[in-house]
Amino acid sequence: MIIPIRCFSCGKPIAHLWKTYKEKIQQGKEPGQVLDELGLEKACCRAMFLGQVDLLNLVNKFKKF
């Protein structure tokens, strides 16, 4: 739901790059090119970004106990 602070596999800090990634994707750039620009070279870090789905707005609609 929320991008983790560090990559689960290698431990590299990645959360600070999420906002920049989303902005560049919305501008129409290719995801692979954006990941290269951000310095995410390892497959595990790239998978964290490419596999991320923003569900926070959907989850917030449900009643909390």
mmCIF file as Biopython writes it, N, C-alpha, C and O atoms, coordinates in Angstrom:
data_model
#
loop_
_atom_site.group_PDB
_atom_site.id
_atom_site.type_symbol
_atom_site.label_atom_id
_atom_site.label_alt_id
_atom_site.label_comp_id
_atom_site.label_asym_id
_atom_site.label_entity_id
_atom_site.label_seq_id
_atom_site.pdbx_PDB_ins_code
_atom_site.Cartn_x
_atom_site.Cartn_y
_atom_site.Cartn_z
_atom_site.occupancy
_atom_site.B_iso_or_equiv
_atom_site.auth_seq_id
_atom_site.auth_asym_id
_atom_site.pdbx_PDB_model_num
ATOM 1   N N  . MET A ? 1  ? 0.815   -1.200 0.000   1.0 0.0 1  A 1 
ATOM 2   C CA . MET A ? 1  ? 0.000   0.000  0.000   1.0 0.0 1  A 1 
ATOM 3   C C  . MET A ? 1  ? 0.852   1.254  0.000   1.0 0.0 1  A 1 
ATOM 4   O O  . MET A ? 1  ? 0.636   2.160  -0.804  1.0 0.0 1  A 1 
ATOM 5   N N  . ILE A ? 2  ? 1.809   1.303  0.893   1.0 0.0 2  A 1 
ATOM 6   C CA . ILE A ? 2  ? 2.698   2.463  0.979   1.0 0.0 2  A 1 
ATOM 7   C C  . ILE A ? 2  ? 4.099   1.979  0.641   1.0 0.0 2  A 1 
ATOM 8   O O  . ILE A ? 2  ? 4.514   0.911  1.091   1.0 0.0 2  A 1 
ATOM 9   N N  . ILE A ? 3  ? 4.816   2.745  -0.134  1.0 0.0 3  A 1 
ATOM 10  C CA . ILE A ? 3  ? 6.164   2.343  -0.531  1.0 0.0 3  A 1 
ATOM 11  C C  . ILE A ? 3  ? 7.026   2.188  0.718   1.0 0.0 3  A 1 
ATOM 12  O O  . ILE A ? 3  ? 7.034   3.081  1.566   1.0 0.0 3  A 1 
ATOM 13  N N  . PRO A ? 4  ? 7.751   1.079  0.853   1.0 0.0 4  A 1 
ATOM 14  C CA . PRO A ? 4  ? 8.582   0.884  2.042   1.0 0.0 4  A 1 
ATOM 15  C C  . PRO A ? 4  ? 9.789   1.833  2.055   1.0 0.0 4  A 1 
ATOM 16  O O  . PRO A ? 4  ? 10.220  2.332  1.015   1.0 0.0 4  A 1 
ATOM 17  N N  . ILE A ? 5  ? 10.306  2.060  3.231   1.0 0.0 5  A 1 
ATOM 18  C CA . ILE A ? 5  ? 11.466  2.937  3.387   1.0 0.0 5  A 1 
ATOM 19  C C  . ILE A ? 5  ? 12.684  2.361  2.666   1.0 0.0 5  A 1 
ATOM 20  O O  . ILE A ? 5  ? 13.416  3.082  1.987   1.0 0.0 5  A 1 
ATOM 21  N N  . ARG A ? 6  ? 12.886  1.074  2.820   1.0 0.0 6  A 1 
ATOM 22  C CA . ARG A ? 6  ? 14.036  0.397  2.215   1.0 0.0 6  A 1 
ATOM 23  C C  . ARG A ? 6  ? 13.566  -0.762 1.348   1.0 0.0 6  A 1 
ATOM 24  O O  . ARG A ? 6  ? 12.485  -1.312 1.556   1.0 0.0 6  A 1 
ATOM 25  N N  . CYS A ? 7  ? 14.385  -1.118 0.386   1.0 0.0 7  A 1 
ATOM 26  C CA . CYS A ? 7  ? 14.114  -2.282 -0.444  1.0 0.0 7  A 1 
ATOM 27  C C  . CYS A ? 7  ? 14.138  -3.525 0.438   1.0 0.0 7  A 1 
ATOM 28  O O  . CYS A ? 7  ? 15.020  -3.670 1.284   1.0 0.0 7  A 1 
ATOM 29  N N  . PHE A ? 8  ? 13.179  -4.416 0.244   1.0 0.0 8  A 1 
ATOM 30  C CA . PHE A ? 8  ? 13.106  -5.618 1.077   1.0 0.0 8  A 1 
ATOM 31  C C  . PHE A ? 8  ? 14.299  -6.538 0.864   1.0 0.0 8  A 1 
ATOM 32  O O  . PHE A ? 8  ? 14.713  -7.228 1.796   1.0 0.0 8  A 1 
ATOM 33  N N  . SER A ? 9  ? 14.856  -6.565 -0.332  1.0 0.0 9  A 1 
ATOM 34  C CA . SER A ? 9  ? 15.933  -7.502 -0.639  1.0 0.0 9  A 1 
ATOM 35  C C  . SER A ? 9  ? 17.320  -6.978 -0.297  1.0 0.0 9  A 1 
ATOM 36  O O  . SER A ? 9  ? 18.084  -7.648 0.398   1.0 0.0 9  A 1 
ATOM 37  N N  . CYS A ? 10 ? 17.650  -5.788 -0.779  1.0 0.0 10 A 1 
ATOM 38  C CA . CYS A ? 10 ? 19.020  -5.294 -0.615  1.0 0.0 10 A 1 
ATOM 39  C C  . CYS A ? 10 ? 19.169  -4.256 0.495   1.0 0.0 10 A 1 
ATOM 40  O O  . CYS A ? 10 ? 20.284  -3.998 0.948   1.0 0.0 10 A 1 
ATOM 41  N N  . GLY A ? 11 ? 18.071  -3.661 0.936   1.0 0.0 11 A 1 
ATOM 42  C CA . GLY A ? 11 ? 18.138  -2.699 2.029   1.0 0.0 11 A 1 
ATOM 43  C C  . GLY A ? 11 ? 18.450  -1.270 1.620   1.0 0.0 11 A 1 
ATOM 44  O O  . GLY A ? 11 ? 18.673  -0.420 2.482   1.0 0.0 11 A 1 
ATOM 45  N N  . LYS A ? 12 ? 18.470  -0.988 0.328   1.0 0.0 12 A 1 
ATOM 46  C CA . LYS A ? 12 ? 18.760  0.370  -0.140  1.0 0.0 12 A 1 
ATOM 47  C C  . LYS A ? 12 ? 17.577  1.291  0.160   1.0 0.0 12 A 1 
ATOM 48  O O  . LYS A ? 12 ? 16.436  0.907  -0.096  1.0 0.0 12 A 1 
ATOM 49  N N  . PRO A ? 13 ? 17.810  2.490  0.694   1.0 0.0 13 A 1 
ATOM 50  C CA . PRO A ? 13 ? 16.705  3.435  0.919   1.0 0.0 13 A 1 
ATOM 51  C C  . PRO A ? 13 ? 16.088  3.866  -0.418  1.0 0.0 13 A 1 
ATOM 52  O O  . PRO A ? 13 ? 16.796  4.311  -1.321  1.0 0.0 13 A 1 
ATOM 53  N N  . ILE A ? 14 ? 14.754  3.727  -0.534  1.0 0.0 14 A 1 
ATOM 54  C CA . ILE A ? 14 ? 14.093  4.037  -1.796  1.0 0.0 14 A 1 
ATOM 55  C C  . ILE A ? 14 ? 12.882  4.950  -1.634  1.0 0.0 14 A 1 
ATOM 56  O O  . ILE A ? 14 ? 12.412  5.511  -2.623  1.0 0.0 14 A 1 
ATOM 57  N N  . ALA A ? 15 ? 12.369  5.114  -0.437  1.0 0.0 15 A 1 
ATOM 58  C CA . ALA A ? 15 ? 11.119  5.851  -0.238  1.0 0.0 15 A 1 
ATOM 59  C C  . ALA A ? 15 ? 11.228  7.309  -0.663  1.0 0.0 15 A 1 
ATOM 60  O O  . ALA A ? 15 ? 10.246  7.888  -1.129  1.0 0.0 15 A 1 
ATOM 61  N N  . HIS A ? 16 ? 12.390  7.906  -0.511  1.0 0.0 16 A 1 
ATOM 62  C CA . HIS A ? 16 ? 12.548  9.314  -0.863  1.0 0.0 16 A 1 
ATOM 63  C C  . HIS A ? 16 ? 12.460  9.551  -2.372  1.0 0.0 16 A 1 
ATOM 64  O O  . HIS A ? 16 ? 12.317  10.694 -2.805  1.0 0.0 16 A 1 
ATOM 65  N N  . LEU A ? 17 ? 12.543  8.498  -3.171  1.0 0.0 17 A 1 
ATOM 66  C CA . LEU A ? 17 ? 12.490  8.614  -4.623  1.0 0.0 17 A 1 
ATOM 67  C C  . LEU A ? 17 ? 11.073  8.460  -5.176  1.0 0.0 17 A 1 
ATOM 68  O O  . LEU A ? 17 ? 10.837  8.736  -6.352  1.0 0.0 17 A 1 
ATOM 69  N N  . TRP A ? 18 ? 10.136  8.024  -4.347  1.0 0.0 18 A 1 
ATOM 70  C CA . TRP A ? 18 ? 8.788   7.716  -4.821  1.0 0.0 18 A 1 
ATOM 71  C C  . TRP A ? 18 ? 8.061   8.934  -5.402  1.0 0.0 18 A 1 
ATOM 72  O O  . TRP A ? 18 ? 7.449   8.836  -6.465  1.0 0.0 18 A 1 
ATOM 73  N N  . LYS A ? 19 ? 8.122   10.053 -4.729  1.0 0.0 19 A 1 
ATOM 74  C CA . LYS A ? 19 ? 7.415   11.253 -5.192  1.0 0.0 19 A 1 
ATOM 75  C C  . LYS A ? 19 ? 7.958   11.706 -6.553  1.0 0.0 19 A 1 
ATOM 76  O O  . LYS A ? 19 ? 7.186   12.041 -7.452  1.0 0.0 19 A 1 
ATOM 77  N N  . THR A ? 20 ? 9.257   11.714 -6.697  1.0 0.0 20 A 1 
ATOM 78  C CA . THR A ? 20 ? 9.877   12.100 -7.973  1.0 0.0 20 A 1 
ATOM 79  C C  . THR A ? 20 ? 9.478   11.124 -9.073  1.0 0.0 20 A 1 
ATOM 80  O O  . THR A ? 20 ? 9.195   11.532 -10.199 1.0 0.0 20 A 1 
ATOM 81  N N  . TYR A ? 21 ? 9.458   9.852  -8.750  1.0 0.0 21 A 1 
ATOM 82  C CA . TYR A ? 21 ? 9.068   8.824  -9.715  1.0 0.0 21 A 1 
ATOM 83  C C  . TYR A ? 21 ? 7.644   9.060  -10.208 1.0 0.0 21 A 1 
ATOM 84  O O  . TYR A ? 21 ? 7.399   9.046  -11.414 1.0 0.0 21 A 1 
ATOM 85  N N  . LYS A ? 22 ? 6.706   9.277  -9.293  1.0 0.0 22 A 1 
ATOM 86  C CA . LYS A ? 22 ? 5.310   9.487  -9.666  1.0 0.0 22 A 1 
ATOM 87  C C  . LYS A ? 22 ? 5.141   10.748 -10.516 1.0 0.0 22 A 1 
ATOM 88  O O  . LYS A ? 22 ? 4.365   10.748 -11.471 1.0 0.0 22 A 1 
ATOM 89  N N  . GLU A ? 23 ? 5.859   11.819 -10.178 1.0 0.0 23 A 1 
ATOM 90  C CA . GLU A ? 23 ? 5.766   13.061 -10.941 1.0 0.0 23 A 1 
ATOM 91  C C  . GLU A ? 23 ? 6.241   12.863 -12.377 1.0 0.0 23 A 1 
ATOM 92  O O  . GLU A ? 23 ? 5.604   13.341 -13.316 1.0 0.0 23 A 1 
ATOM 93  N N  . LYS A ? 24 ? 7.356   12.162 -12.546 1.0 0.0 24 A 1 
ATOM 94  C CA . LYS A ? 24 ? 7.899   11.964 -13.891 1.0 0.0 24 A 1 
ATOM 95  C C  . LYS A ? 24 ? 7.032   11.023 -14.716 1.0 0.0 24 A 1 
ATOM 96  O O  . LYS A ? 24 ? 6.932   11.185 -15.932 1.0 0.0 24 A 1 
ATOM 97  N N  . ILE A ? 25 ? 6.410   10.048 -14.078 1.0 0.0 25 A 1 
ATOM 98  C CA . ILE A ? 25 ? 5.505   9.140  -14.782 1.0 0.0 25 A 1 
ATOM 99  C C  . ILE A ? 25 ? 4.273   9.901  -15.266 1.0 0.0 25 A 1 
ATOM 100 O O  . ILE A ? 25 ? 3.790   9.667  -16.373 1.0 0.0 25 A 1 
ATOM 101 N N  . GLN A ? 26 ? 3.766   10.809 -14.436 1.0 0.0 26 A 1 
ATOM 102 C CA . GLN A ? 26 ? 2.604   11.601 -14.820 1.0 0.0 26 A 1 
ATOM 103 C C  . GLN A ? 26 ? 2.921   12.568 -15.961 1.0 0.0 26 A 1 
ATOM 104 O O  . GLN A ? 26 ? 2.024   12.971 -16.701 1.0 0.0 26 A 1 
ATOM 105 N N  . GLN A ? 27 ? 4.192   12.939 -16.104 1.0 0.0 27 A 1 
ATOM 106 C CA . GLN A ? 27 ? 4.608   13.796 -17.212 1.0 0.0 27 A 1 
ATOM 107 C C  . GLN A ? 27 ? 4.701   13.019 -18.524 1.0 0.0 27 A 1 
ATOM 108 O O  . GLN A ? 27 ? 4.870   13.614 -19.588 1.0 0.0 27 A 1 
ATOM 109 N N  . GLY A ? 28 ? 4.590   11.692 -18.451 1.0 0.0 28 A 1 
ATOM 110 C CA . GLY A ? 28 ? 4.576   10.877 -19.658 1.0 0.0 28 A 1 
ATOM 111 C C  . GLY A ? 28 ? 5.872   10.155 -19.963 1.0 0.0 28 A 1 
ATOM 112 O O  . GLY A ? 28 ? 6.015   9.606  -21.056 1.0 0.0 28 A 1 
ATOM 113 N N  . LYS A ? 29 ? 6.811   10.133 -19.050 1.0 0.0 29 A 1 
ATOM 114 C CA . LYS A ? 29 ? 8.069   9.432  -19.299 1.0 0.0 29 A 1 
ATOM 115 C C  . LYS A ? 29 ? 7.892   7.926  -19.089 1.0 0.0 29 A 1 
ATOM 116 O O  . LYS A ? 29 ? 6.994   7.484  -18.372 1.0 0.0 29 A 1 
ATOM 117 N N  . GLU A ? 30 ? 8.763   7.156  -19.727 1.0 0.0 30 A 1 
ATOM 118 C CA . GLU A ? 30 ? 8.749   5.703  -19.594 1.0 0.0 30 A 1 
ATOM 119 C C  . GLU A ? 30 ? 9.233   5.308  -18.201 1.0 0.0 30 A 1 
ATOM 120 O O  . GLU A ? 30 ? 10.198  5.891  -17.706 1.0 0.0 30 A 1 
ATOM 121 N N  . PRO A ? 31 ? 8.582   4.323  -17.548 1.0 0.0 31 A 1 
ATOM 122 C CA . PRO A ? 31 ? 9.001   3.915  -16.206 1.0 0.0 31 A 1 
ATOM 123 C C  . PRO A ? 31 ? 10.452  3.449  -16.129 1.0 0.0 31 A 1 
ATOM 124 O O  . PRO A ? 31 ? 11.156  3.783  -15.177 1.0 0.0 31 A 1 
ATOM 125 N N  . GLY A ? 32 ? 10.903  2.688  -17.110 1.0 0.0 32 A 1 
ATOM 126 C CA . GLY A ? 32 ? 12.279  2.207  -17.100 1.0 0.0 32 A 1 
ATOM 127 C C  . GLY A ? 32 ? 13.294  3.337  -17.175 1.0 0.0 32 A 1 
ATOM 128 O O  . GLY A ? 32 ? 14.326  3.303  -16.504 1.0 0.0 32 A 1 
ATOM 129 N N  . GLN A ? 33 ? 12.997  4.329  -17.990 1.0 0.0 33 A 1 
ATOM 130 C CA . GLN A ? 33 ? 13.883  5.477  -18.132 1.0 0.0 33 A 1 
ATOM 131 C C  . GLN A ? 33 ? 13.936  6.283  -16.831 1.0 0.0 33 A 1 
ATOM 132 O O  . GLN A ? 33 ? 15.000  6.756  -16.432 1.0 0.0 33 A 1 
ATOM 133 N N  . VAL A ? 34 ? 12.793  6.434  -16.178 1.0 0.0 34 A 1 
ATOM 134 C CA . VAL A ? 34 ? 12.740  7.177  -14.913 1.0 0.0 34 A 1 
ATOM 135 C C  . VAL A ? 34 ? 13.536  6.449  -13.840 1.0 0.0 34 A 1 
ATOM 136 O O  . VAL A ? 34 ? 14.262  7.080  -13.071 1.0 0.0 34 A 1 
ATOM 137 N N  . LEU A ? 35 ? 13.407  5.134  -13.782 1.0 0.0 35 A 1 
ATOM 138 C CA . LEU A ? 35 ? 14.162  4.360  -12.789 1.0 0.0 35 A 1 
ATOM 139 C C  . LEU A ? 35 ? 15.665  4.480  -13.026 1.0 0.0 35 A 1 
ATOM 140 O O  . LEU A ? 35 ? 16.445  4.540  -12.075 1.0 0.0 35 A 1 
ATOM 141 N N  . ASP A ? 36 ? 16.065  4.513  -14.287 1.0 0.0 36 A 1 
ATOM 142 C CA . ASP A ? 36 ? 17.482  4.716  -14.605 1.0 0.0 36 A 1 
ATOM 143 C C  . ASP A ? 36 ? 17.957  6.088  -14.134 1.0 0.0 36 A 1 
ATOM 144 O O  . ASP A ? 36 ? 19.047  6.212  -13.575 1.0 0.0 36 A 1 
ATOM 145 N N  . GLU A ? 37 ? 17.144  7.115  -14.358 1.0 0.0 37 A 1 
ATOM 146 C CA . GLU A ? 37 ? 17.503  8.476  -13.942 1.0 0.0 37 A 1 
ATOM 147 C C  . GLU A ? 37 ? 17.623  8.590  -12.419 1.0 0.0 37 A 1 
ATOM 148 O O  . GLU A ? 37 ? 18.449  9.349  -11.910 1.0 0.0 37 A 1 
ATOM 149 N N  . LEU A ? 38 ? 16.796  7.833  -11.701 1.0 0.0 38 A 1 
ATOM 150 C CA . LEU A ? 38 ? 16.813  7.884  -10.241 1.0 0.0 38 A 1 
ATOM 151 C C  . LEU A ? 38 ? 17.931  7.036  -9.637  1.0 0.0 38 A 1 
ATOM 152 O O  . LEU A ? 38 ? 18.172  7.092  -8.431  1.0 0.0 38 A 1 
ATOM 153 N N  . GLY A ? 39 ? 18.610  6.257  -10.467 1.0 0.0 39 A 1 
ATOM 154 C CA . GLY A ? 39 ? 19.725  5.456  -9.981  1.0 0.0 39 A 1 
ATOM 155 C C  . GLY A ? 39 ? 19.327  4.102  -9.430  1.0 0.0 39 A 1 
ATOM 156 O O  . GLY A ? 39 ? 20.093  3.486  -8.689  1.0 0.0 39 A 1 
ATOM 157 N N  . LEU A ? 40 ? 18.149  3.634  -9.777  1.0 0.0 40 A 1 
ATOM 158 C CA . LEU A ? 40 ? 17.707  2.311  -9.336  1.0 0.0 40 A 1 
ATOM 159 C C  . LEU A ? 40 ? 18.112  1.294  -10.385 1.0 0.0 40 A 1 
ATOM 160 O O  . LEU A ? 40 ? 17.425  1.114  -11.390 1.0 0.0 40 A 1 
ATOM 161 N N  . GLU A ? 41 ? 19.231  0.633  -10.144 1.0 0.0 41 A 1 
ATOM 162 C CA . GLU A ? 41 ? 19.789  -0.289 -11.118 1.0 0.0 41 A 1 
ATOM 163 C C  . GLU A ? 41 ? 19.481  -1.743 -10.808 1.0 0.0 41 A 1 
ATOM 164 O O  . GLU A ? 41 ? 19.367  -2.561 -11.721 1.0 0.0 41 A 1 
ATOM 165 N N  . LYS A ? 42 ? 19.346  -2.074 -9.533  1.0 0.0 42 A 1 
ATOM 166 C CA . LYS A ? 42 ? 19.103  -3.457 -9.150  1.0 0.0 42 A 1 
ATOM 167 C C  . LYS A ? 42 ? 17.655  -3.847 -9.440  1.0 0.0 42 A 1 
ATOM 168 O O  . LYS A ? 42 ? 16.734  -3.040 -9.311  1.0 0.0 42 A 1 
ATOM 169 N N  . ALA A ? 43 ? 17.484  -5.100 -9.834  1.0 0.0 43 A 1 
ATOM 170 C CA . ALA A ? 43 ? 16.152  -5.592 -10.182 1.0 0.0 43 A 1 
ATOM 171 C C  . ALA A ? 43 ? 15.211  -5.580 -8.981  1.0 0.0 43 A 1 
ATOM 172 O O  . ALA A ? 43 ? 14.009  -5.370 -9.148  1.0 0.0 43 A 1 
ATOM 173 N N  . CYS A ? 44 ? 15.726  -5.799 -7.787  1.0 0.0 44 A 1 
ATOM 174 C CA . CYS A ? 44 ? 14.862  -5.837 -6.609  1.0 0.0 44 A 1 
ATOM 175 C C  . CYS A ? 44 ? 14.283  -4.452 -6.311  1.0 0.0 44 A 1 
ATOM 176 O O  . CYS A ? 44 ? 13.107  -4.343 -5.964  1.0 0.0 44 A 1 
ATOM 177 N N  . CYS A ? 45 ? 15.075  -3.410 -6.438  1.0 0.0 45 A 1 
ATOM 178 C CA . CYS A ? 45 ? 14.601  -2.048 -6.196  1.0 0.0 45 A 1 
ATOM 179 C C  . CYS A ? 45 ? 13.626  -1.613 -7.287  1.0 0.0 45 A 1 
ATOM 180 O O  . CYS A ? 45 ? 12.624  -0.955 -7.007  1.0 0.0 45 A 1 
ATOM 181 N N  . ARG A ? 46 ? 13.921  -1.981 -8.517  1.0 0.0 46 A 1 
ATOM 182 C CA . ARG A ? 46 ? 13.035  -1.635 -9.625  1.0 0.0 46 A 1 
ATOM 183 C C  . ARG A ? 46 ? 11.685  -2.318 -9.463  1.0 0.0 46 A 1 
ATOM 184 O O  . ARG A ? 46 ? 10.645  -1.733 -9.764  1.0 0.0 46 A 1 
ATOM 185 N N  . ALA A ? 47 ? 11.705  -3.556 -8.987  1.0 0.0 47 A 1 
ATOM 186 C CA . ALA A ? 47 ? 10.464  -4.300 -8.782  1.0 0.0 47 A 1 
ATOM 187 C C  . ALA A ? 47 ? 9.610   -3.669 -7.687  1.0 0.0 47 A 1 
ATOM 188 O O  . ALA A ? 47 ? 8.382   -3.718 -7.753  1.0 0.0 47 A 1 
ATOM 189 N N  . MET A ? 48 ? 10.252  -3.075 -6.679  1.0 0.0 48 A 1 
ATOM 190 C CA . MET A ? 48 ? 9.500   -2.413 -5.612  1.0 0.0 48 A 1 
ATOM 191 C C  . MET A ? 48 ? 8.687   -1.251 -6.182  1.0 0.0 48 A 1 
ATOM 192 O O  . MET A ? 48 ? 7.558   -1.018 -5.750  1.0 0.0 48 A 1 
ATOM 193 N N  . PHE A ? 49 ? 9.243   -0.528 -7.136  1.0 0.0 49 A 1 
ATOM 194 C CA . PHE A ? 49 ? 8.549   0.611  -7.741  1.0 0.0 49 A 1 
ATOM 195 C C  . PHE A ? 49 ? 7.518   0.149  -8.775  1.0 0.0 49 A 1 
ATOM 196 O O  . PHE A ? 49 ? 6.390   0.640  -8.787  1.0 0.0 49 A 1 
ATOM 197 N N  . LEU A ? 50 ? 7.898   -0.780 -9.627  1.0 0.0 50 A 1 
ATOM 198 C CA . LEU A ? 50 ? 6.999   -1.212 -10.693 1.0 0.0 50 A 1 
ATOM 199 C C  . LEU A ? 50 ? 5.829   -2.032 -10.165 1.0 0.0 50 A 1 
ATOM 200 O O  . LEU A ? 50 ? 4.761   -2.052 -10.778 1.0 0.0 50 A 1 
ATOM 201 N N  . GLY A ? 51 ? 6.015   -2.703 -9.044  1.0 0.0 51 A 1 
ATOM 202 C CA . GLY A ? 51 ? 4.955   -3.524 -8.470  1.0 0.0 51 A 1 
ATOM 203 C C  . GLY A ? 51 ? 4.085   -2.800 -7.464  1.0 0.0 51 A 1 
ATOM 204 O O  . GLY A ? 51 ? 3.146   -3.386 -6.926  1.0 0.0 51 A 1 
ATOM 205 N N  . GLN A ? 52 ? 4.377   -1.547 -7.203  1.0 0.0 52 A 1 
ATOM 206 C CA . GLN A ? 52 ? 3.639   -0.763 -6.206  1.0 0.0 52 A 1 
ATOM 207 C C  . GLN A ? 52 ? 2.266   -0.358 -6.745  1.0 0.0 52 A 1 
ATOM 208 O O  . GLN A ? 52 ? 2.153   0.128  -7.870  1.0 0.0 52 A 1 
ATOM 209 N N  . VAL A ? 53 ? 1.230   -0.560 -5.939  1.0 0.0 53 A 1 
ATOM 210 C CA . VAL A ? 53 ? -0.125  -0.142 -6.291  1.0 0.0 53 A 1 
ATOM 211 C C  . VAL A ? 53 ? -0.617  0.770  -5.176  1.0 0.0 53 A 1 
ATOM 212 O O  . VAL A ? 53 ? -0.581  0.390  -4.006  1.0 0.0 53 A 1 
ATOM 213 N N  . ASP A ? 54 ? -1.076  1.968  -5.524  1.0 0.0 54 A 1 
ATOM 214 C CA . ASP A ? 54 ? -1.582  2.911  -4.531  1.0 0.0 54 A 1 
ATOM 215 C C  . ASP A ? 54 ? -2.996  2.525  -4.112  1.0 0.0 54 A 1 
ATOM 216 O O  . ASP A ? 54 ? -3.957  2.783  -4.837  1.0 0.0 54 A 1 
ATOM 217 N N  . LEU A ? 55 ? -3.118  1.916  -2.958  1.0 0.0 55 A 1 
ATOM 218 C CA . LEU A ? 55 ? -4.416  1.495  -2.446  1.0 0.0 55 A 1 
ATOM 219 C C  . LEU A ? 55 ? -4.856  2.314  -1.243  1.0 0.0 55 A 1 
ATOM 220 O O  . LEU A ? 55 ? -5.915  2.049  -0.674  1.0 0.0 55 A 1 
ATOM 221 N N  . LEU A ? 56 ? -4.076  3.288  -0.852  1.0 0.0 56 A 1 
ATOM 222 C CA . LEU A ? 56 ? -4.363  4.037  0.364   1.0 0.0 56 A 1 
ATOM 223 C C  . LEU A ? 56 ? -5.709  4.750  0.292   1.0 0.0 56 A 1 
ATOM 224 O O  . LEU A ? 56 ? -6.459  4.736  1.268   1.0 0.0 56 A 1 
ATOM 225 N N  . ASN A ? 57 ? -6.031  5.370  -0.835  1.0 0.0 57 A 1 
ATOM 226 C CA . ASN A ? 57 ? -7.323  6.057  -0.973  1.0 0.0 57 A 1 
ATOM 227 C C  . ASN A ? 57 ? -8.481  5.071  -0.908  1.0 0.0 57 A 1 
ATOM 228 O O  . ASN A ? 57 ? -9.528  5.392  -0.347  1.0 0.0 57 A 1 
ATOM 229 N N  . LEU A ? 58 ? -8.316  3.891  -1.463  1.0 0.0 58 A 1 
ATOM 230 C CA . LEU A ? 58 ? -9.359  2.873  -1.425  1.0 0.0 58 A 1 
ATOM 231 C C  . LEU A ? 58 ? -9.563  2.355  -0.009  1.0 0.0 58 A 1 
ATOM 232 O O  . LEU A ? 58 ? -10.702 2.171  0.420   1.0 0.0 58 A 1 
ATOM 233 N N  . VAL A ? 59 ? -8.496  2.120  0.712   1.0 0.0 59 A 1 
ATOM 234 C CA . VAL A ? 59 ? -8.576  1.591  2.073   1.0 0.0 59 A 1 
ATOM 235 C C  . VAL A ? 59 ? -9.181  2.613  3.022   1.0 0.0 59 A 1 
ATOM 236 O O  . VAL A ? 59 ? -9.871  2.241  3.970   1.0 0.0 59 A 1 
ATOM 237 N N  . ASN A ? 60 ? -8.936  3.879  2.785   1.0 0.0 60 A 1 
ATOM 238 C CA . ASN A ? 60 ? -9.467  4.933  3.654   1.0 0.0 60 A 1 
ATOM 239 C C  . ASN A ? 60 ? -10.988 5.040  3.607   1.0 0.0 60 A 1 
ATOM 240 O O  . ASN A ? 60 ? -11.582 5.619  4.517   1.0 0.0 60 A 1 
ATOM 241 N N  . LYS A ? 61 ? -11.630 4.504  2.582   1.0 0.0 61 A 1 
ATOM 242 C CA . LYS A ? 61 ? -13.080 4.572  2.457   1.0 0.0 61 A 1 
ATOM 243 C C  . LYS A ? 61 ? -13.793 3.658  3.455   1.0 0.0 61 A 1 
ATOM 244 O O  . LYS A ? 61 ? -14.954 3.897  3.787   1.0 0.0 61 A 1 
ATOM 245 N N  . PHE A ? 62 ? -13.118 2.623  3.931   1.0 0.0 62 A 1 
ATOM 246 C CA . PHE A ? 62 ? -13.749 1.649  4.798   1.0 0.0 62 A 1 
ATOM 247 C C  . PHE A ? 62 ? -13.755 2.111  6.257   1.0 0.0 62 A 1 
ATOM 248 O O  . PHE A ? 62 ? -12.888 2.873  6.685   1.0 0.0 62 A 1 
ATOM 249 N N  . LYS A ? 63 ? -14.720 1.650  6.987   1.0 0.0 63 A 1 
ATOM 250 C CA . LYS A ? 63 ? -14.892 2.027  8.385   1.0 0.0 63 A 1 
ATOM 251 C C  . LYS A ? 63 ? -13.761 1.447  9.220   1.0 0.0 63 A 1 
ATOM 252 O O  . LYS A ? 63 ? -13.345 0.305  9.026   1.0 0.0 63 A 1 
ATOM 253 N N  . LYS A ? 64 ? -13.278 2.247  10.144  1.0 0.0 64 A 1 
ATOM 254 C CA . LYS A ? 64 ? -12.214 1.804  11.039  1.0 0.0 64 A 1 
ATOM 255 C C  . LYS A ? 64 ? -12.844 1.442  12.385  1.0 0.0 64 A 1 
ATOM 256 O O  . LYS A ? 64 ? -13.778 2.103  12.839  1.0 0.0 64 A 1 
ATOM 257 N N  . PHE A ? 65 ? -12.338 0.412  13.000  1.0 0.0 65 A 1 
ATOM 258 C CA . PHE A ? 65 ? -12.886 -0.021 14.288  1.0 0.0 65 A 1 
ATOM 259 C C  . PHE A ? 65 ? -12.137 0.543  15.438  1.0 0.0 65 A 1 
ATOM 260 O O  . PHE A ? 65 ? -12.478 0.271  16.589  1.0 0.0 65 A 1 
#
